[in-house]
Amino acid sequence: MAWQGKILSVDLSAGTVATEPLNMEWAHDFLGERGLGTKYLIENMDPAADALSPENALVFATGPLTGTMASTSGRYAVITKGPLTDAIACSNSGGKFGAELKFAGYDLLLIKGRASEPVYLLIEDGEVQILSAGDIWGTTVWHTEEWLKSHHQNPSIKVASIGVAGERGVRYAAIVNDLHRAAGRSGVGAVMGSKNLKAIAVRGTRGVTVKDPKRFMAEVASTNRLLAENKGRAGLTKYGTNAMMDVMQEFGGLPTRNFKEVQFEGYDKVDAKAMHRVGRDGHRNLITNKACFGCTIACGRIAHIHKDHFTIINRKEYWHASGGLEYETAFAFGPVVGVDDIDACTFAGYMMNEHGMDPISFGVTLAAAMELFELGLITSEETDGIELRFGNAEALTVMAEKTGKYEGFGEVLALGAKRLCEKYGRPELAMVVKSQEFAGYDSRAMPGMGLGYATSNRGACHLKHDTFAEDMADQSASGKAVPCKESQDRTALVDSTGLCLFTTSSWGMEEFSQLLDAACEGEWTVDRVLVVGERVWNLERQFNLAAGLSAADDTLPPRMLSDPVPSGVAAGRVNELDKMLPEYYDARGWTDSGEPTSETLSRLGLGTV
Amino acid sequence: MNVSIKLTGRLRDYAGDGQSNETVPIDVADGATVADVIALLGIPAEDVAVCSVNGRAVPATMRSSQPLCAGDQLTLMPPIQGG
């Protein structure tokens, strides 16, 4: 019940597919999506393998609640070893693809090996074919999705695919589904490209059954009501996540010009209000909001660019409405590169979706390149004549397109911030943890965020813990370690259900446990689901340790540890990671060197990796 | 006395038009505290995660005791979540 009970195992080297029973023991221990996908990954590859080699595996995993009536049930996750980080990658996406995969009868896709020629996977209600991608290799995500629907004469097909960025190994290439939803982080698209797998096209018409339908519907009604009445949810619906920009601006946590500053003078030209503002010729950037499958929040943005803007003059293919700015894209194309041109930012977002790239990593990598340029370490001869200075909107949009197409200086930006800064001899200028770029929150103003970045298993990430309340209440290092650990475990649980993290504006573990208990076989108490979350977190840690990472990787760049934050409510502070990390390890039941003790592994029912 | 208020994020809705980002001047009683002004605006206390006066954070425990001065700028920030 809730699980379909089947996985699809694909060996691209052999060109074979096989439907296999879902390992229900693992499902009961790791639930689904992020947790279950990690278990399948670990059991099917050596964590020490090269991320871009055929030995890496690529898992697309739904959760038990994916495709059900529960709100936000469109989620799926891609789990693999990330080529950006050489650590576990678990990249989560919405849209409609995940639910469609479940409706086709599969909980999970396990993809191994490498095809000898470019291929795509066609899944139609349990009928699976590996087909030649010769006609679409080298084309964009947007073209690929259109081509597949047309070629198979079925507009209901849902597609997850990569662009040239994934094909050519851009270290932060994404897998994009439904045109503008993405499994964005850690380079999962480059892994797909390394396997010569261009796309997965899926059509499913089966339903999802649950253990107690009557009770489940009651739980759905109850939890939907909580979302409907919640002010945080209402804010997400009306303004989208970009409502956070002016909050971060006033707080002094808005990373600006490669994190040299934390407040951006042009923030009000790229924030949620700017998206709503009617400007020249009656043009308004925001057209409407959009929901993923089954979602009653609808935080997504649909926007368009003024037709006179330099990015799209005589380029009618970009005159249509498409995915608009969210907080992280607005931060990554705005403050962190010093750009205050909302149309340029929107165009850069189009490039990420069309070519399949992670906007956070691209923006922070470009910010590092801009700092290197202004220091004279990168010259305009290398950048195809583009002045790579902070605030140059043309530099942003041209480099976004060049990187997506893997052309010119885009090939250098494709390295990601860490490898780029190492290339120019200034590794300390890369704003990364475990080689993954920071999101739009400064670790000095928000110490719990810094601890979360430092300890995130997939490298710097703002979505693997939740210490926003603690950071806003108090900007000292005190009292951050335990909330960080506990929220990491809760987040790991939510990411394993098939539902969206944004439901946590209204729901706690009680609501998740009730939904799971009504849908899934067995008994799903709050205590049990919390243990699942902690188990998933520790399993990811075990993967990383086996991959060669250590406590030395649980750190922050020198700028965060030594350079006082220049303004805002936390002015003068640095991140005191050294005070938080020992307390965090202790709360986790790990040794001083950041390894789970045998008692911790035993308590969680984990073996060795 | 006159103080100015800046509402951020979804708290903008309490300013009426939901889109205003500018600092809005209001008259309050002499000696009004931060908590008094939040109540005057009709904002539930729990909807304010951080408030600052002239850019300096006011701890939640001080909201009811810290008086404002004429010309102060009070900025109110709602709880947020990553995204």
Contacts between the chains, C-beta under 8 A, distances in Angstrom:
chain1	res1	chain2	res2	distance
A	231	B	10	6.7
A	231	B	47	6.6
A	232	B	10	7.6
A	232	B	78	7.9
A	232	B	79	6.6
A	232	B	81	6.5
A	234	B	10	7.1
A	235	B	9	6.6
A	235	B	10	3.3
A	235	B	78	7.2
A	236	B	83	7.5
A	238	B	10	7.2
A	238	B	13	8.0
A	238	B	18	7.5
A	239	B	9	7.4
A	239	B	10	6.4
A	241	B	83	3.3
A	243	B	9	4.7
A	243	B	10	5.8
A	244	B	9	6.4
A	244	B	80	5.1
A	244	B	83	6.9
A	246	B	8	4.5
A	246	B	9	6.5
A	246	B	21	6.2
A	247	B	8	4.5
A	247	B	9	4.4
A	247	B	77	4.8
A	247	B	78	6.7
A	247	B	80	5.7
A	248	B	80	8.0
A	249	B	8	7.7
A	250	B	6	6.7
A	250	B	8	5.3
A	250	B	52	6.9
A	250	B	75	4.9
A	250	B	77	5.9
A	251	B	50	6.1
A	251	B	52	8.0
A	251	B	77	6.0
A	252	B	55	7.9
A	268	B	21	5.4
A	271	B	21	7.6
A	273	B	12	7.5
A	273	B	19	5.3
A	273	B	20	8.0
A	273	B	21	5.1
A	276	B	19	5.5
A	277	B	19	7.0
A	299	B	83	7.0
A	326	B	83	6.5
A	327	B	83	5.4
A	328	B	83	7.0
A	439	B	82	7.3
A	441	B	82	7.7
A	462	B	82	4.3
A	463	B	82	5.2
A	463	B	83	7.9
A	466	B	81	6.9
A	466	B	82	6.7
A	468	B	49	7.8
A	468	B	79	6.9
A	468	B	80	5.4
A	468	B	81	6.1
A	468	B	82	6.9
A	469	B	49	6.7
A	469	B	79	6.3
A	472	B	49	4.4
A	472	B	50	4.6
A	472	B	77	7.0
A	472	B	79	7.3
A	472	B	80	7.5
A	473	B	49	7.3
A	473	B	50	7.6
A	473	B	59	7.9
A	473	B	60	6.4
A	474	B	59	7.7
A	475	B	57	7.4
A	501	B	82	7.7
A	502	B	81	7.0
A	502	B	83	6.8
A	504	B	81	7.1
A	505	B	81	5.8
A	567	B	55	7.7
A	568	B	55	7.3
A	569	B	50	6.8
A	569	B	52	5.5
A	569	B	55	7.1
A	569	B	56	6.7
A	569	B	57	3.9
A	570	B	57	7.9
